[in-house]
Amino acid sequence: MRRTLVLVSLAVTSMVALAFLIPLALTVREIARDRALTTAERQASALGPVLVVTEDPAALERAVASTQAGAAGRMTVHMPDGGLVPKNPREDDGARPEQLTEAGRRGRSYTARVDGGYALLQPVSLDAGRTAVVEVFLPDEDLSRGVWKAWLVMTTVAAALVAGSVAVADRLGARMIRSTRRLAEAAGAFGDGELSVRIEPDGPPELVEAGLAFNAMADHVVQLLSAEREMAADLSHRLRTPSPRSASTSRRSGTGTSPTRPARPSTGSSARSTRSSGRSGGPPAGATATRPRCCATGSRSGPSSPRTRGAPAS
């Protein structure tokens, strides 16, 4: 679980950092390029008034040297007659003739790709419809000056943010796992019979609630076990010690008649039974009804045969 939290934090933070880092890196590169082009265009525009006033090569050379690009030997003025100021231009190949023609045709600053960088071509209109072109060379390192440093700083900040988020996620995971392990150990000890074990809830709110629920459950189980022990002890005491009511019942049953010996009816009861039988016309209670002897004899010998009228007795 701890490793999962760390990996999730690493993935999410990395994606967020990349989502911001890539656009920022491209923006910084474009800002550096625009800054270099703007600086070169401003320096080239500074020679426009000088070309309008004079075409003296010495004056123009002094004006070119007064600029930052001219002092670095990266500025050249292409005169209408094909002359160059200064006379010793930079060693690198400058803009091609067709690029100079294109800049004059457009009538505004034009950036052309040359060997080793870019050339900013600024046309300047002179008298009689002539056009001079001021060329400022921009090497590739000027276009990306400070970009790598900015990228390094942004990458360091992004890496620090990712590392910080991973460290925070690891600490949170460790705290959660520690609380979970304590709860699991307490539950195991309680299951093994240690009824006095309790935990101090900490960690996330969910684990705190689980710890409080465990403590409440343990207290309830202890109360139930205590009540069960008291009930068992009370029941055992009742079984060993008879109650006064049961003792009195036993004494009364011991003074009566024996269950194995039937009780004799009293004389008064017999007399009352005989009188009641006499009034009702039946035999007294307890007497056995007897049949007449003749009926008993006839039933034993069978029915008598009829005699024939007028026949003499033999």
Secondary structure, 3 states (H helix, E strand, C coil): CHHHHHHHHHHHHHHHHHHHHHHHHHHHHHHHHHHHHHHHHHHHHCCHHHHHHCCCHHHHHHHHHCCHHHHCCCEEEECCCCCEECCCCCCCCCCCHHHHHHHHHHCCCEEEEECCEEEEEEEEECHHHCEEEEEEEEEHHHHCCCHHHHHHHHHHHHHHHHHHHHHHHHHHHHHHHHHHHHHHHHHHHHHCCCCCCCCCCCCCHHHHHHHHHHHHHHHHHHHHHHHHHHHHHHHHHHHHCCCHHHHHHHHHHHHCCCCCCCCCCCHHHHHHHHHHHHHHCCCCCCCCCCCCHHHHHHHHHCCCCCCCCCCCCC
